[in-house]
Amino acid sequence: MSNDLGIDTTDTQARKWWSDSDDLSLLTQVNNDLPFKQVKNTTKAWDALATKLLEVPGFGRTTLDGKKAANRFYQLLRVHRRFQQSSQYLSGVEQEETGKIVLLDELVQLFDEATDQRNADRAAMHAKVTEKEAAASFLRDQAMQSGKRKSVETDESTDSD
């Protein structure tokens, strides 16, 4: 599909910038679904979120998949973290609290909690695996020690014949 200028309109649609209202819709839907908390099937969770976003009236994008939605969300988190770091040094300066900033503050906290929980779960799983390996190693060592044939004092008994 080309127009008079020879520009592919499907290609320009894919490169369309995210508007503030689209970002706000994305953040609201992420806040409702919390796909980053999924232990398994996170890709499916992000795809479901993208499908829901496409059904929102007034959402400016015609195509969206889970990967694009997740990438945009993580980019918004990175930018907001930098904003938080820079704004912590501004004392006495009044900053505007938009709905997007409030949502991002909440989502950063939820994301950090989910990340901490996931790391704690991984550490607990690693400790459990290490404990099982240590127990198996102990049992192996015990079996090897009890299974060893003791050297029979055959030297003295065979000489007496």
Buried (B, 14 or more C-beta within 10 A) or exposed (E): EEEEEEEEEEEEEEEEEBEEEBBBBBBBBBEEBBBBBBEEEBBEBBBBBBEBBBEBEEBEBEEBBBEBBBEBBEEBBEEBBEEEEEEEEEEEEEEEEEEBBEBBEEBBEBBEEBEEEEEEEEEEEEEEEEEEEEEEEEEEEEEEEEEEEEEEEEEEEEEEE
